[in-house]
Amino acid sequence: MSLKNLLTKKFLDDITVKEIVEDCQVNRQTFYYHFQDIYDLLRFFLDHETQVTVAGSANWQEALLRCFQYAREHHLIIFHVFRSNGRDYLDNHFFRLARAVSQGALRACSPDLTLEEPDLAFLSDFYMYALGGLIMGWLSDDMKEEPEALVERISRLLDGEFRRAAETFARRGPPAGTTF
């Protein structure tokens, strides 16, 4: 992908649509047919790379590990987005990823429990902020901690917690005032 290639060389803020279309040998109209701007392309790129990276993961730990490993392996690309006006898009992307991981973990550990949608959303958001914050902190700290060690620590902290939280919310029953 052209954006990926250019991000290995320069900051997102320094990349132009002209460079992208020249690099991938399409015209500007083709670019704008598919994307509104470079940030729209960035969102597409981040989503695509994440889908490819986590595909086939056996569990949330493996999905998270693959994401940390991808960021470490492609540190220059991540750095060139992280230190640019695209930072908000990167932050949002990692929070969406953390929410998907959290929601997947909650569903996987509690197939026998009934969680109301608002409760599932609340728990997913709660863990999303924890995981997303850890990811962003790790990036801010120049990815010093090894991905395997970081995921192992997160796993030790959250192992059993997804199930415990799901049980707590499933046990409490319907909200007050709800009738059947």
LINMO-V541036 format. One record per run of one state. SS is the DSSP state (~ for helix, > for strand, _ for the rest). FROM is the first residue (numbers start at 1). LEN is the number of residues. If there is no record, write none. Layout:
BEGIN
SS FROM LEN
SS FROM LEN
END
This chain:
BEGIN
_ 1 1
~ 2 6
_ 8 4
~ 12 3
_ 15 2
~ 17 8
_ 25 3
~ 28 7
_ 35 3
~ 38 17
_ 55 5
~ 60 14
_ 74 1
~ 75 8
_ 83 4
~ 87 23
_ 110 7
~ 117 24
_ 141 6
~ 147 12
_ 159 2
~ 161 11
_ 172 9
END
